[in-house]
Amino acid sequence: MRLSTAASFAVLIPTIAAHARVTKITTSKGVVYPGWDPEMALSSDPLPALAAWSASNLGNIFVQPSQFNTSDITCHYNSAPGSTHVNTTAGDTLKMQWNEWPVSHKGPVLSYLADCNGSCANANKETLQWVKIDEVGWLNSSGMAVLGGTWASDVLIANNASWSVKLPERLEVGNYVLRHEIWALHTAEQVNGAQAYPQCVNLRVKRGAVGDPEGVALGNGTVGSKLYGMNDKGIKVDIHNNLTGYAIPGPKLSSLATPVKQPNEKR
């Protein structure tokens, strides 16, 4: 994807300041894959071959709830598949490094997989079916009480703006898109106030050390435009009062999921 001018981005930038994107993905073997940098689209140089999906997120902008019924929520605005894949295995833990995350932007961290049924470089974002493999939301009432307490976003900040995503140990060999996102809920009491930051990267998954020789199919999921609704619990929510719980948005966690407890995560 190539957008020729900065003006092409301007119409997409929400009026509220925004903050974050994934800068790199690191496998458990220490192999590092770069994330998508939207500044690349403003360069006259050819785009590098990336596993990360490209998107019109100049300024590290967010997707608003008014766009949740479109493909923009899938992998961000005007997203397009990466041309390569991260080489990994079932059961591997991938470290997703974000450039930053403000302490005031409280919210959950979620991860999904979609089976490409072939090369993910040719994936259709309109039809990919997403299966949730990781979710952490509100943890407890400690911390900034004015913003509900301690959230997954606080854990991410404590870990130098990084999050570990463990692929299902019994996952079938194949090509998948990993969809990883953070939510910011500090203005979510307003209609269209929640902020979603989805990021996508292609994976080529080989057999891991656990499970059946051929692995287990991911199964049917949910297309991106059906993941969330504007007024769903956990999306239109007031976190400025004392909380006793939180409904994490989206479908239920997959039975194949093997989530990993994050460093500095205290429940």
C-alpha positions as CSV (number, residue, x, y, z in Angstrom):
1,M,0.0,0.0,0.0
2,R,1.3,3.5,-0.8
3,L,-0.4,6.8,0.0
4,S,1.2,9.6,-1.9
5,T,0.7,12.6,0.3
6,A,0.2,13.4,4.0
7,A,-3.2,14.9,3.0
8,S,-4.4,11.4,2.3
9,F,-4.0,10.6,6.0
10,A,-5.6,13.8,7.3
11,V,-9.2,12.8,6.8
12,L,-8.6,9.7,8.9
13,I,-7.1,11.3,11.9
14,P,-9.5,11.5,14.9
15,T,-9.6,14.8,16.8
16,I,-8.4,13.2,20.0
17,A,-4.6,12.7,20.3
18,A,-3.4,9.2,19.7
19,H,-0.4,7.2,20.7
20,A,0.7,3.8,19.8
21,R,1.7,1.1,17.3
22,V,3.7,-2.2,17.3
23,T,7.3,-1.5,16.3
24,K,8.7,-5.0,16.3
25,I,7.8,-8.7,16.9
26,T,10.3,-11.0,18.5
27,T,10.1,-14.8,18.5
28,S,11.3,-16.9,21.5
29,K,14.4,-17.7,19.5
30,G,15.3,-14.0,19.5
31,V,14.5,-13.4,15.8
32,V,13.2,-9.8,15.4
33,Y,10.7,-8.7,12.7
34,P,9.9,-5.0,12.2
35,G,6.4,-3.7,12.6
36,W,4.7,-1.3,10.2
37,D,5.8,2.3,10.4
38,P,3.2,4.6,8.7
39,E,5.9,7.1,7.8
40,M,7.1,4.5,5.2
41,A,4.0,5.4,3.1
42,L,5.2,9.0,2.8
43,S,8.6,8.0,1.4
44,S,9.5,7.8,-2.2
45,D,11.5,4.6,-1.5
46,P,9.9,1.2,-2.2
47,L,8.2,-0.3,0.8
48,P,10.3,-3.0,2.5
49,A,9.0,-6.6,2.6
50,L,7.3,-6.9,5.9
51,A,5.2,-9.5,7.8
52,A,3.4,-6.6,9.4
53,W,0.3,-5.2,7.7
54,S,0.4,-1.7,6.3
55,A,-2.2,0.8,7.3
56,S,-3.1,4.5,7.2
57,N,-2.3,5.2,10.8
58,L,0.0,8.2,10.5
59,G,0.3,9.7,13.9
60,N,-0.4,6.3,15.5
61,I,-4.1,7.1,15.4
62,F,-6.9,4.9,16.7
63,V,-10.1,3.4,15.2
64,Q,-13.3,4.8,16.5
65,P,-16.4,2.8,17.4
66,S,-18.3,4.4,14.5
67,Q,-16.0,2.3,12.2
68,F,-16.5,-1.0,14.0
69,N,-18.9,-2.2,11.4
70,T,-16.3,-1.8,8.6
71,S,-13.1,-3.5,7.7
72,D,-11.1,-0.7,9.3
73,I,-11.4,-2.3,12.7
74,T,-9.8,-5.5,11.3
75,C,-6.1,-4.3,11.0
76,H,-6.5,-0.5,11.1
77,Y,-7.5,2.1,8.5
78,N,-7.0,1.0,4.8
79,S,-4.9,-2.0,6.0
80,A,-3.2,-4.3,3.5
81,P,-1.5,-7.7,4.1
82,G,2.3,-7.9,4.6
83,S,4.2,-9.6,1.9
84,T,6.2,-12.0,4.2
85,H,5.6,-14.0,7.3
86,V,7.0,-14.3,10.8
87,N,8.5,-17.9,11.1
88,T,7.3,-19.4,14.3
89,T,5.9,-22.6,15.9
90,A,2.8,-23.7,17.7
91,G,3.2,-22.9,21.4
92,D,5.8,-20.2,20.7
93,T,5.6,-16.9,22.6
94,L,5.9,-13.7,20.5
95,K,6.9,-10.5,22.1
96,M,4.9,-7.5,20.7
97,Q,6.8,-4.3,21.3
98,W,4.8,-1.1,21.2
99,N,6.4,2.3,20.8
100,E,4.6,3.7,23.8
101,W,1.4,3.7,25.9
102,P,0.2,6.6,28.1
103,V,-0.5,5.7,31.7
104,S,-3.9,7.6,31.5
105,H,-5.1,5.3,28.6
106,K,-6.5,2.4,30.6
107,G,-7.9,-0.6,28.9
108,P,-7.7,-4.3,27.9
109,V,-5.1,-6.0,25.7
110,L,-6.5,-8.6,23.2
111,S,-5.1,-11.0,20.6
112,Y,-6.7,-13.0,17.8
113,L,-5.7,-15.4,15.1
114,A,-7.2,-16.0,11.7
115,D,-6.4,-18.9,9.3
116,C,-5.3,-17.6,5.9
117,N,-5.9,-21.0,4.2
118,G,-2.8,-20.2,2.0
119,S,-0.4,-17.4,1.9
120,C,-1.4,-14.5,4.2
121,A,0.1,-12.1,1.7
122,N,-3.1,-12.7,-0.3
123,A,-5.5,-12.6,2.7
124,N,-8.8,-10.8,2.3
125,K,-9.4,-8.7,5.4
126,E,-13.2,-8.7,4.7
127,T,-13.5,-12.5,5.1
128,L,-10.8,-13.4,7.6
129,Q,-12.4,-15.1,10.6
130,W,-10.9,-14.1,14.0
131,V,-10.5,-16.4,16.9
132,K,-9.5,-14.9,20.3
133,I,-6.4,-16.4,21.9
134,D,-5.6,-13.9,24.6
135,E,-7.4,-11.3,26.7
136,V,-6.6,-9.4,29.8
137,G,-8.8,-6.5,31.0
138,W,-9.4,-4.9,34.4
139,L,-7.3,-6.6,37.1
140,N,-8.0,-4.9,40.4
141,S,-9.0,-1.6,42.1
142,S,-5.5,-0.6,43.1
143,G,-3.5,2.1,41.3
144,M,-5.2,5.2,39.8
145,A,-8.6,4.8,41.4
146,V,-10.0,7.7,39.4
147,L,-9.6,5.5,36.3
148,G,-10.8,2.2,37.7
149,G,-7.6,0.8,39.1
150,T,-5.1,-1.5,37.5
151,W,-5.6,-2.7,33.9
152,A,-3.8,-4.8,31.3
153,S,-2.5,-1.6,29.8
154,D,-0.7,-0.9,33.1
155,V,1.0,-4.3,32.9
156,L,2.1,-3.5,29.3
157,I,3.6,-0.2,30.5
158,A,5.4,-2.0,33.4
159,N,6.9,-4.3,30.8
160,N,8.4,-1.5,28.7
161,A,5.3,-1.2,26.5
162,S,5.5,-4.9,25.5
163,W,3.1,-7.8,25.5
164,S,3.8,-11.6,25.2
165,V,1.4,-13.5,23.0
166,K,1.5,-17.3,23.2
167,L,0.3,-19.2,20.2
168,P,-1.9,-22.2,20.9
169,E,0.3,-25.2,21.7
170,R,-1.9,-27.6,19.6
171,L,-2.4,-25.2,16.7
172,E,-2.4,-26.8,13.2
173,V,0.5,-26.1,10.9
174,G,-0.3,-23.3,8.5
175,N,-0.3,-19.6,7.8
176,Y,-2.2,-17.2,10.1
177,V,-2.7,-13.5,10.8
178,L,-2.1,-12.4,14.3
179,R,-4.4,-9.5,15.3
180,H,-3.1,-7.8,18.5
181,E,-4.7,-4.7,20.0
182,I,-4.9,-2.3,23.0
183,W,-8.0,-0.4,24.0
184,A,-8.0,3.1,25.6
185,L,-11.2,3.7,27.7
186,H,-10.5,7.1,29.3
187,T,-13.3,8.7,27.2
188,A,-15.4,5.6,26.7
189,E,-18.3,6.9,28.8
190,Q,-19.2,8.9,25.6
191,V,-20.7,7.5,22.5
192,N,-17.9,6.8,20.1
193,G,-15.4,7.6,22.9
194,A,-13.5,4.3,23.1
195,Q,-10.2,4.0,21.2
196,A,-9.0,0.8,19.5
197,Y,-5.5,0.2,18.3
198,P,-5.5,-3.0,16.2
199,Q,-2.2,-4.2,14.7
200,C,-1.7,-7.3,12.4
201,V,1.2,-9.5,11.3
202,N,1.4,-12.6,9.2
203,L,2.7,-15.8,10.8
204,R,3.9,-19.1,9.3
205,V,3.4,-21.6,12.0
206,K,5.2,-24.9,12.1
207,R,4.7,-27.9,14.4
208,G,5.5,-27.3,18.0
209,A,6.7,-29.6,20.8
210,V,3.2,-30.3,22.1
211,G,0.1,-31.8,20.7
212,D,-0.9,-33.9,17.7
213,P,1.5,-34.4,14.8
214,E,-0.8,-32.4,12.5
215,G,-2.2,-30.1,15.1
216,V,-5.8,-28.9,15.6
217,A,-7.6,-26.6,13.3
218,L,-8.3,-23.1,14.6
219,G,-12.0,-23.4,13.7
220,N,-14.6,-20.8,12.7
221,G,-14.2,-17.3,14.0
222,T,-15.8,-13.9,13.6
223,V,-15.2,-11.5,10.7
224,G,-13.7,-8.2,11.7
225,S,-16.7,-6.1,11.1
226,K,-18.7,-8.3,13.5
227,L,-16.3,-8.4,16.4
228,Y,-17.6,-5.3,18.2
229,G,-20.6,-3.0,18.4
230,M,-20.5,0.7,19.4
231,N,-22.6,0.2,22.5
232,D,-21.3,-3.2,23.6
233,K,-20.4,-3.8,27.3
234,G,-16.7,-3.0,27.7
235,I,-16.8,-0.5,24.9
236,K,-19.3,2.2,26.0
237,V,-18.2,2.1,29.7
238,D,-17.5,4.7,32.4
239,I,-14.2,3.8,34.1
240,H,-14.0,7.0,36.2
241,N,-15.7,5.4,39.1
242,N,-14.9,2.5,41.4
243,L,-15.1,-0.7,39.4
244,T,-15.8,-4.2,40.6
245,G,-15.5,-5.9,37.2
246,Y,-15.2,-5.3,33.5
247,A,-16.7,-7.1,30.4
248,I,-13.9,-7.6,27.9
249,P,-15.2,-6.9,24.3
250,G,-15.4,-9.4,21.5
251,P,-16.0,-13.2,21.3
252,K,-15.1,-15.7,23.9
253,L,-11.6,-17.0,24.3
254,S,-10.9,-20.0,22.2
255,S,-10.7,-23.5,23.8
256,L,-7.3,-23.8,22.0
257,A,-5.9,-20.7,23.7
258,T,-2.9,-21.1,25.9
259,P,-2.5,-17.6,27.4
260,V,0.7,-16.7,29.2
261,K,0.8,-14.7,32.4
262,Q,2.7,-11.4,31.7
263,P,5.7,-10.3,33.7
264,N,4.5,-7.8,36.4
265,E,0.9,-9.1,36.1
266,K,-0.8,-9.2,39.5
267,R,-4.4,-10.2,39.8
